[in-house]
Amino acid sequence: MSSPALAALPSDWKTSTLLGRAWLPGRPAGPTPITVRPDGAVIDLGAIAPTASAWLERDNLAAAMRATAGPSLGSIDDILANSRADFDADAPRLLAPCDLQAIKAAGVTFVASTLERVIEEQARGDARRAEAIRARLQDILGDDLASVRPGSDEAARIKQILVEQGAWSQYLEVGIGPDAEIFTKTQPMAAVGHGALIGVHPKSTWNNPEPEIVLAVDSRGRIRGATLGNDVNLRDFEGRSALLLGKAKDNNASCAIGPMIRIFDDGFALDDVRGTDITLDVHGPDGFHLRGASSMTKISRDPEDLVAQAIGANHQYPDGFMLFLGTMFAPVEDRGAPGMGFTHKPGDRVVIAAARLGALENEVTTSDRAPPWTFGVGELMRNLSARGLLRAG
């Protein structure tokens, strides 16, 4: 089986353990957790446990998913082909692979993105000032930050130098200081999936995609798998004030996750995530093409450290959480006037890919034009009850 739609799956998908969610048409219609068999059949897991969150709590997860004999929903090829903005409402389509989990994100975890956050802050959201500030910071910092372990004595020494030169920033504090930035990206059930429209605020004039790996973590802090995400960011809003982070990050359709969570098993583990390379392609309706890459080998905080800073004695997540790990990619290539850098335009097609996680593809619109978010946790509970599924799991 080979088709353009299947390019969204891991290169070794036939031997992968994949957990996703699909919207099923019917009376009533509703979401269900799914997995994919080696022959391409999509299996409905909802009768055993009706949410992705509940599945991720199970011990021996990969074996349990492989042993479940649920009904087939058709081929993954057909479901992927219908996972688009103009989907056929009478056929299944993919959703974001998470549901009840909190959706968290780690910020400034790569040196390159750390510097870009400092630039945004000092530019006060004005893209025209960014290049001059970038050059000044590089003169001061050089490559010093690349080898600095956050929270180390060396980090403290660099902080003192930067304070003395008037170049210290709150972003450097979380970039190389002892405490990671962990923030709420959006609400449970609000993420969009593969093929859906993603939204940027209509008042934003400087924004970009943020290609990232997203970990699926259960209520006990166990990392159960990984997927891809787009932490859509408004550089102008956050640059004006870090207190606008919520408005810069959490708008309608501003969080995309998918296509599916690759569950850790004998063939794929956290060390594979640590070595993953991620690519980003933005194809504009005007013929513009932006290509970038991000390597997890350059992350400044280990994924396990970020998870440990998110959950523990001081913070619990009874339904688990999804954790964006951050990105080193902050596009600076001019798209329009010289010195204005990159920003999205409606109709941009964004593809975030990693060989063993697949490809997450979405089209850009504004948050007020994307389909409004109406299916929250309360609606999920009513829906599962109407379908006789609340007794399961």
LOSE-42345 format. One record per residue (C-alpha): x, y, z; residue in one letter. Coordinates in nm, 3 decimals, m for minus. Example, Ala and Ser with C-alpha at 12.3 -4.5 7.8 and 13.67 -1.06 7.14 Angstrom:
2
px 1.230	py m0.450	pz 0.780	res a
px 1.367	py m0.106	pz 0.714	res s
end
This chain:
393
px 0.000	py 0.000	pz 0.000	res m
px 0.152	py 0.334	pz m0.105	res s
px m0.005	py 0.674	pz m0.156	res s
px 0.063	py 1.043	pz m0.085	res p
px m0.164	py 1.020	pz 0.218	res a
px 0.053	py 0.749	pz 0.375	res l
px 0.349	py 0.991	pz 0.378	res a
px 0.187	py 1.123	pz 0.697	res a
px 0.279	py 0.799	pz 0.877	res l
px 0.621	py 0.696	pz 1.011	res p
px 0.849	py 0.543	pz 0.749	res s
px 0.830	py 0.214	pz 0.943	res d
px 0.460	py 0.242	pz 1.026	res w
px 0.388	py m0.125	pz 0.963	res k
px 0.598	py m0.217	pz 1.266	res t
px 0.500	py 0.089	pz 1.474	res s
px 0.250	py 0.101	pz 1.759	res t
px 0.030	py 0.401	pz 1.677	res l
px m0.241	py 0.557	pz 1.892	res l
px m0.467	py 0.815	pz 1.733	res g
px m0.819	py 0.950	pz 1.740	res r
px m1.077	py 0.962	pz 1.465	res a
px m1.414	py 1.130	pz 1.426	res w
px m1.677	py 0.874	pz 1.332	res l
px m1.989	py 0.974	pz 1.139	res p
px m2.317	py 0.831	pz 1.258	res g
px m2.608	py 0.894	pz 1.491	res r
px m2.463	py 1.011	pz 1.713	res p
px m2.125	py 1.091	pz 1.557	res a
px m1.828	py 1.119	pz 1.787	res g
px m1.456	py 1.064	pz 1.853	res p
px m1.286	py 0.733	pz 1.926	res t
px m0.929	py 0.618	pz 1.993	res p
px m0.779	py 0.415	pz 1.709	res i
px m0.473	py 0.216	pz 1.613	res t
px m0.337	py 0.094	pz 1.277	res v
px m0.263	py m0.267	pz 1.188	res r
px 0.028	py m0.368	pz 0.958	res p
px m0.219	py m0.427	pz 0.673	res d
px m0.340	py m0.066	pz 0.700	res g
px m0.670	py m0.142	pz 0.873	res a
px m0.776	py 0.119	pz 1.131	res v
px m0.910	py m0.043	pz 1.448	res i
px m1.161	py 0.125	pz 1.680	res d
px m1.035	py 0.094	pz 2.040	res l
px m1.325	py 0.280	pz 2.198	res g
px m1.515	py m0.019	pz 2.336	res a
px m1.220	py m0.108	pz 2.561	res i
px m1.137	py 0.247	pz 2.674	res a
px m1.314	py 0.542	pz 2.512	res p
px m1.039	py 0.806	pz 2.541	res t
px m0.675	py 0.832	pz 2.440	res a
px m0.603	py 0.949	pz 2.793	res s
px m0.739	py 0.625	pz 2.938	res a
px m0.537	py 0.414	pz 2.694	res w
px m0.215	py 0.590	pz 2.790	res l
px m0.271	py 0.491	pz 3.155	res e
px m0.259	py 0.119	pz 3.074	res r
px 0.043	py m0.093	pz 3.163	res d
px 0.201	py m0.295	pz 2.880	res n
px 0.042	py m0.044	pz 2.648	res l
px 0.188	py m0.153	pz 2.315	res a
px 0.098	py m0.519	pz 2.376	res a
px m0.254	py m0.425	pz 2.488	res a
px m0.316	py m0.221	pz 2.176	res m
px m0.191	py m0.495	pz 1.948	res r
px m0.407	py m0.754	pz 2.122	res a
px m0.731	py m0.553	pz 2.106	res t
px m0.977	py m0.690	pz 1.850	res a
px m1.197	py m0.390	pz 1.777	res g
px m1.403	py m0.323	pz 1.465	res p
px m1.230	py m0.196	pz 1.153	res s
px m1.308	py 0.160	pz 1.042	res l
px m1.156	py 0.113	pz 0.698	res g
px m0.807	py 0.180	pz 0.568	res s
px m0.567	py 0.436	pz 0.710	res i
px m0.508	py 0.551	pz 0.354	res d
px m0.874	py 0.651	pz 0.317	res d
px m0.891	py 0.816	pz 0.660	res i
px m0.574	py 1.016	pz 0.598	res l
px m0.707	py 1.124	pz 0.259	res a
px m1.023	py 1.255	pz 0.429	res n
px m0.826	py 1.438	pz 0.699	res s
px m0.836	py 1.781	pz 0.539	res r
px m1.015	py 2.111	pz 0.583	res a
px m1.284	py 2.020	pz 0.325	res d
px m1.346	py 1.671	pz 0.467	res f
px m1.635	py 1.443	pz 0.375	res d
px m1.862	py 1.453	pz 0.681	res a
px m1.990	py 1.103	pz 0.602	res d
px m1.647	py 0.939	pz 0.637	res a
px m1.400	py 0.906	pz 0.927	res p
px m1.119	py 1.159	pz 0.963	res r
px m0.825	py 1.205	pz 1.198	res l
px m0.839	py 1.429	pz 1.503	res l
px m0.558	py 1.539	pz 1.733	res a
px m0.446	py 1.217	pz 1.905	res p
px m0.502	py 1.355	pz 2.257	res c
px m0.825	py 1.437	pz 2.439	res d
px m0.848	py 1.485	pz 2.818	res l
px m0.478	py 1.555	pz 2.866	res q
px m0.353	py 1.899	pz 2.962	res a
px m0.154	py 2.055	pz 2.676	res i
px 0.170	py 2.203	pz 2.804	res k
px 0.477	py 2.344	pz 2.633	res a
px 0.841	py 2.401	pz 2.723	res a
px 0.986	py 2.726	pz 2.596	res g
px 1.335	py 2.840	pz 2.496	res v
px 1.488	py 2.493	pz 2.514	res t
px 1.725	py 2.548	pz 2.217	res f
px 1.994	py 2.815	pz 2.195	res v
px 1.873	py 2.946	pz 1.857	res a
px 1.517	py 2.997	pz 1.977	res s
px 1.644	py 3.143	pz 2.306	res t
px 1.822	py 3.419	pz 2.113	res l
px 1.517	py 3.483	pz 1.897	res e
px 1.298	py 3.527	pz 2.207	res r
px 1.549	py 3.781	pz 2.341	res v
px 1.536	py 3.960	pz 2.006	res i
px 1.156	py 3.971	pz 2.015	res e
px 1.167	py 4.116	pz 2.364	res e
px 1.419	py 4.387	pz 2.281	res q
px 1.246	py 4.469	pz 1.951	res a
px 0.918	py 4.515	pz 2.140	res r
px 0.743	py 4.316	pz 1.869	res g
px 0.874	py 4.533	pz 1.582	res d
px 1.020	py 4.304	pz 1.316	res a
px 1.209	py 4.595	pz 1.155	res r
px 1.441	py 4.620	pz 1.456	res r
px 1.519	py 4.250	pz 1.479	res a
px 1.825	py 4.226	pz 1.253	res e
px 2.026	py 4.497	pz 1.431	res a
px 1.949	py 4.345	pz 1.771	res i
px 2.040	py 3.999	pz 1.644	res r
px 2.382	py 4.121	pz 1.531	res a
px 2.448	py 4.296	pz 1.866	res r
px 2.361	py 3.986	pz 2.068	res l
px 2.579	py 3.765	pz 1.853	res q
px 2.871	py 4.004	pz 1.905	res d
px 2.824	py 3.976	pz 2.281	res i
px 2.742	py 3.605	pz 2.309	res l
px 2.918	py 3.440	pz 2.019	res g
px 2.867	py 3.065	pz 2.048	res d
px 2.900	py 3.061	pz 2.427	res d
px 2.545	py 2.946	pz 2.493	res l
px 2.559	py 2.636	pz 2.274	res a
px 2.760	py 2.432	pz 2.524	res s
px 2.615	py 2.572	pz 2.846	res v
px 2.422	py 2.335	pz 3.069	res r
px 2.118	py 2.511	pz 3.218	res p
px 2.152	py 2.575	pz 3.590	res g
px 2.529	py 2.510	pz 3.595	res s
px 2.803	py 2.728	pz 3.746	res d
px 2.902	py 2.821	pz 3.391	res e
px 2.549	py 2.942	pz 3.323	res a
px 2.562	py 3.157	pz 3.636	res a
px 2.894	py 3.308	pz 3.521	res r
px 2.752	py 3.395	pz 3.178	res i
px 2.449	py 3.549	pz 3.343	res k
px 2.671	py 3.779	pz 3.547	res q
px 2.860	py 3.891	pz 3.233	res i
px 2.537	py 3.961	pz 3.047	res l
px 2.388	py 4.151	pz 3.342	res v
px 2.697	py 4.372	pz 3.352	res e
px 2.661	py 4.444	pz 2.978	res q
px 2.289	py 4.515	pz 3.002	res g
px 2.200	py 4.218	pz 2.781	res a
px 2.030	py 3.989	pz 3.034	res w
px 1.673	py 3.882	pz 2.960	res s
px 1.391	py 3.687	pz 3.117	res q
px 1.422	py 3.448	pz 2.822	res y
px 1.786	py 3.379	pz 2.905	res l
px 1.675	py 3.315	pz 3.263	res e
px 1.464	py 3.018	pz 3.152	res v
px 1.702	py 2.929	pz 2.869	res g
px 2.012	py 2.870	pz 3.082	res i
px 1.884	py 2.914	pz 3.438	res g
px 1.787	py 2.625	pz 3.670	res p
px 1.410	py 2.645	pz 3.606	res d
px 1.257	py 2.556	pz 3.270	res a
px 0.970	py 2.752	pz 3.121	res e
px 0.664	py 2.524	pz 3.125	res i
px 0.340	py 2.692	pz 3.018	res f
px m0.010	py 2.596	pz 2.912	res t
px m0.031	py 2.597	pz 2.533	res k
px m0.405	py 2.545	pz 2.510	res t
px m0.692	py 2.365	pz 2.680	res q
px m0.773	py 1.992	pz 2.672	res p
px m0.972	py 1.904	pz 2.358	res m
px m0.871	py 2.231	pz 2.183	res a
px m0.585	py 2.100	pz 1.966	res a
px m0.651	py 2.039	pz 1.597	res v
px m0.518	py 1.739	pz 1.408	res g
px m0.351	py 1.648	pz 1.083	res h
px m0.508	py 1.820	pz 0.782	res g
px m0.705	py 2.077	pz 0.982	res a
px m0.682	py 2.454	pz 0.947	res l
px m0.450	py 2.629	pz 1.193	res i
px m0.518	py 2.983	pz 1.306	res g
px m0.308	py 3.294	pz 1.368	res v
px m0.460	py 3.601	pz 1.530	res h
px m0.590	py 3.840	pz 1.260	res p
px m0.410	py 4.136	pz 1.424	res k
px m0.069	py 3.967	pz 1.414	res s
px 0.181	py 4.085	pz 1.153	res t
px 0.484	py 3.885	pz 1.272	res w
px 0.425	py 3.517	pz 1.341	res n
px 0.561	py 3.176	pz 1.261	res n
px 0.516	py 2.800	pz 1.296	res p
px 0.713	py 2.618	pz 1.564	res e
px 0.785	py 2.255	pz 1.467	res p
px 0.826	py 2.042	pz 1.777	res e
px 0.817	py 1.693	pz 1.918	res i
px 0.533	py 1.642	pz 2.165	res v
px 0.556	py 1.381	pz 2.440	res l
px 0.254	py 1.190	pz 2.565	res a
px 0.286	py 1.157	pz 2.944	res v
px 0.049	py 0.969	pz 3.174	res d
px m0.074	py 1.070	pz 3.520	res s
px 0.223	py 0.897	pz 3.685	res r
px 0.475	py 1.094	pz 3.482	res g
px 0.560	py 0.803	pz 3.252	res r
px 0.651	py 0.906	pz 2.898	res i
px 0.441	py 0.670	pz 2.686	res r
px 0.514	py 0.795	pz 2.334	res g
px 0.575	py 1.091	pz 2.105	res a
px 0.419	py 1.276	pz 1.816	res t
px 0.462	py 1.602	pz 1.624	res l
px 0.322	py 1.944	pz 1.700	res g
px 0.298	py 2.300	pz 1.572	res n
px 0.321	py 2.551	pz 1.857	res d
px 0.196	py 2.842	pz 1.642	res v
px 0.348	py 3.163	pz 1.778	res n
px 0.278	py 3.536	pz 1.743	res l
px 0.621	py 3.700	pz 1.768	res r
px 0.482	py 4.053	pz 1.772	res d
px 0.241	py 3.990	pz 2.059	res f
px 0.493	py 3.811	pz 2.280	res e
px 0.763	py 4.061	pz 2.189	res g
px 0.551	py 4.350	pz 2.316	res r
px 0.524	py 4.182	pz 2.656	res s
px 0.589	py 3.837	pz 2.796	res a
px 0.263	py 3.885	pz 2.986	res l
px 0.089	py 3.850	pz 2.649	res l
px 0.213	py 3.491	pz 2.621	res l
px m0.143	py 3.358	pz 2.653	res g
px m0.260	py 3.574	pz 2.364	res k
px 0.051	py 3.493	pz 2.160	res a
px 0.009	py 3.119	pz 2.204	res k
px m0.352	py 3.027	pz 2.276	res d
px m0.598	py 3.125	pz 2.004	res n
px m0.858	py 2.927	pz 1.816	res n
px m0.688	py 2.649	pz 1.613	res a
px m0.341	py 2.770	pz 1.717	res s
px m0.223	py 2.426	pz 1.835	res c
px m0.182	py 2.132	pz 1.599	res a
px m0.079	py 1.783	pz 1.716	res i
px m0.046	py 1.461	pz 1.519	res g
px m0.092	py 1.269	pz 1.307	res p
px m0.071	py 0.992	pz 1.572	res m
px 0.119	py 0.917	pz 1.891	res i
px 0.394	py 0.664	pz 1.836	res r
px 0.388	py 0.447	pz 2.148	res i
px 0.719	py 0.338	pz 2.298	res f
px 0.786	py m0.032	pz 2.238	res d
px 1.075	py m0.262	pz 2.152	res d
px 1.137	py m0.073	pz 1.828	res g
px 1.102	py 0.288	pz 1.939	res f
px 1.199	py 0.453	pz 2.267	res a
px 1.295	py 0.785	pz 2.423	res l
px 1.651	py 0.759	pz 2.294	res d
px 1.507	py 0.758	pz 1.942	res d
px 1.328	py 1.082	pz 2.025	res v
px 1.652	py 1.232	pz 2.154	res r
px 1.815	py 1.169	pz 1.815	res g
px 1.526	py 1.284	pz 1.596	res t
px 1.567	py 1.539	pz 1.319	res d
px 1.257	py 1.746	pz 1.236	res i
px 1.200	py 1.928	pz 0.909	res t
px 0.969	py 2.220	pz 0.838	res l
px 0.834	py 2.322	pz 0.499	res d
px 0.609	py 2.621	pz 0.442	res v
px 0.455	py 2.641	pz 0.095	res h
px 0.287	py 2.974	pz 0.029	res g
px 0.003	py 3.035	pz m0.217	res p
px 0.231	py 3.301	pz m0.367	res d
px 0.498	py 3.044	pz m0.458	res g
px 0.705	py 3.114	pz m0.148	res f
px 0.887	py 2.813	pz m0.001	res h
px 1.062	py 2.806	pz 0.335	res l
px 1.266	py 2.502	pz 0.439	res r
px 1.416	py 2.448	pz 0.782	res g
px 1.538	py 2.175	pz 1.012	res a
px 1.565	py 2.117	pz 1.385	res s
px 1.768	py 1.845	pz 1.560	res s
px 1.674	py 1.717	pz 1.903	res m
px 2.045	py 1.652	pz 1.963	res t
px 2.081	py 2.028	pz 2.017	res k
px 1.819	py 2.062	pz 2.289	res i
px 1.960	py 2.222	pz 2.603	res s
px 1.737	py 2.034	pz 2.850	res r
px 1.678	py 1.660	pz 2.830	res d
px 1.315	py 1.554	pz 2.769	res p
px 1.309	py 1.363	pz 3.098	res e
px 1.420	py 1.676	pz 3.284	res d
px 1.143	py 1.879	pz 3.121	res l
px 0.883	py 1.617	pz 3.218	res v
px 1.018	py 1.611	pz 3.575	res a
px 0.982	py 1.991	pz 3.594	res q
px 0.622	py 1.966	pz 3.472	res a
px 0.488	py 1.692	pz 3.702	res i
px 0.568	py 1.579	pz 4.055	res g
px 0.491	py 1.660	pz 4.416	res a
px 0.411	py 2.021	pz 4.326	res n
px 0.188	py 1.957	pz 4.022	res h
px m0.027	py 1.663	pz 3.917	res q
px m0.217	py 1.579	pz 3.597	res y
px m0.477	py 1.310	pz 3.669	res p
px m0.556	py 1.274	pz 3.298	res d
px m0.194	py 1.300	pz 3.186	res g
px m0.049	py 1.571	pz 2.967	res f
px 0.103	py 1.641	pz 2.629	res m
px 0.434	py 1.829	pz 2.642	res l
px 0.577	py 2.030	pz 2.352	res f
px 0.957	py 2.012	pz 2.384	res l
px 1.040	py 2.343	pz 2.215	res g
px 1.202	py 2.428	pz 1.883	res t
px 1.535	py 2.560	pz 1.763	res m
px 1.372	py 2.689	pz 1.445	res f
px 1.275	py 3.057	pz 1.430	res a
px 1.255	py 3.167	pz 1.064	res p
px 1.433	py 3.495	pz 0.985	res v
px 1.426	py 3.484	pz 0.604	res e
px 1.260	py 3.792	pz 0.457	res d
px 0.929	py 3.715	pz 0.292	res r
px 0.835	py 4.068	pz 0.197	res g
px 1.017	py 4.396	pz 0.257	res a
px 1.388	py 4.369	pz 0.348	res p
px 1.442	py 4.338	pz 0.722	res g
px 1.084	py 4.233	pz 0.795	res m
px 1.166	py 3.862	pz 0.833	res g
px 0.918	py 3.579	pz 0.794	res f
px 0.550	py 3.584	pz 0.874	res t
px 0.259	py 3.364	pz 0.772	res h
px 0.006	py 3.440	pz 0.503	res k
px m0.338	py 3.280	pz 0.477	res p
px m0.318	py 2.970	pz 0.261	res g
px 0.032	py 2.870	pz 0.371	res d
px 0.070	py 2.492	pz 0.380	res r
px 0.285	py 2.387	pz 0.675	res v
px 0.444	py 2.041	pz 0.686	res v
px 0.633	py 1.928	pz 0.996	res i
px 0.800	py 1.589	pz 0.950	res a
px 1.028	py 1.335	pz 1.115	res a
px 1.107	py 1.000	pz 0.958	res a
px 0.990	py 0.785	pz 1.249	res r
px 0.698	py 1.005	pz 1.358	res l
px 0.541	py 1.090	pz 1.022	res g
px 0.430	py 1.428	pz 0.888	res a
px 0.185	py 1.678	pz 1.033	res l
px 0.032	py 1.897	pz 0.764	res e
px m0.196	py 2.197	pz 0.813	res n
px m0.310	py 2.505	pz 0.624	res e
px m0.293	py 2.853	pz 0.774	res v
px m0.592	py 3.079	pz 0.820	res t
px m0.680	py 3.337	pz 1.084	res t
px m0.818	py 3.224	pz 1.417	res s
px m1.150	py 3.400	pz 1.358	res d
px m1.197	py 3.216	pz 1.026	res r
px m1.098	py 2.868	pz 1.146	res a
px m1.388	py 2.648	pz 1.260	res p
px m1.471	py 2.753	pz 1.618	res p
px m1.386	py 2.515	pz 1.899	res w
px m1.717	py 2.378	pz 2.031	res t
px m1.641	py 2.018	pz 2.138	res f
px m1.496	py 2.042	pz 2.487	res g
px m1.475	py 1.803	pz 2.781	res v
px m1.841	py 1.844	pz 2.877	res g
px m1.954	py 1.770	pz 2.523	res e
px m1.723	py 1.468	pz 2.511	res l
px m1.882	py 1.326	pz 2.825	res m
px m2.234	py 1.378	pz 2.688	res r
px m2.130	py 1.225	pz 2.357	res n
px m1.973	py 0.916	pz 2.513	res l
px m2.280	py 0.871	pz 2.732	res s
px m2.514	py 0.891	pz 2.433	res a
px m2.302	py 0.625	pz 2.258	res r
px m2.304	py 0.397	pz 2.563	res g
px m1.928	py 0.422	pz 2.614	res l
px m1.889	py 0.583	pz 2.955	res l
px m1.907	py 0.244	pz 3.122	res r
px m1.588	py 0.143	pz 2.938	res a
px m1.233	py 0.218	pz 3.050	res g
end
